[in-house]
């Protein structure tokens, strides 16, 4: 418990550095999430365009 208390005090000893670091981490997570969702959307759009560019879409199933 002593280590946690010491760590907590040291984190807030330099407030500006702590806030800049926290803001940077939040921004990185946000941008990573946005880029991941954009990549997934582009992939889905590519599949739709490929299927839509052909005259038909056929599904073969085993009886």
N, C-alpha and C positions, 0 to 999 in steps of 0.2 A: 504494500500500500504506500510505503514511503516513496518508492520509485515513481508511482503514478502522480503523487502530489508534487514531487520535484519536477517531473516532466511537464505537468500542467503549468506550473509557475514559469518554467523556462520558455514555454511556447508563447506566453503573453508578455514576456519581458521586452520583446521588440515587436510591438503591435503592428507597425507598418509592414514589416517583412512578413509577418504571419498573415495579414490580410491579403497582401499581394500574392503570396503562395497559395492561399485558399482560393482566391479569385482565379488564378491560373489553372488550378486543378479543376475547378467547376467549369471553366471555359473549355478546357481540353475534353472533358467528358461530354459536354454539350455538343461540341463540334464533331466528336467521334460518333455520337448518336445520329446527328444530322447526316454525316457522310455515309454511314451504314444504311440508313433508310433511303437515301438517294440512290445508292448502289443497288439496293433491292428493287426499288421502283424502276430503275433503268433495265434491270434484268427481266422483270415481269413485262415491261413494255416491249423489249426485244422479242420475247417469246410470242406475245400477241401479234406483233408485226410479222413475224415469220409464219405463224399459222394463218394469219389473214391474207398473206400475199399469195398463197396457193389457192386453187379453185375449190378445193374441198378439204375436209378434215375427216380422216377415216380412222376408226378404232376397230382393231381386230381382237376378238375374244375367243377363247377356247370354249367349245360347247359343253 
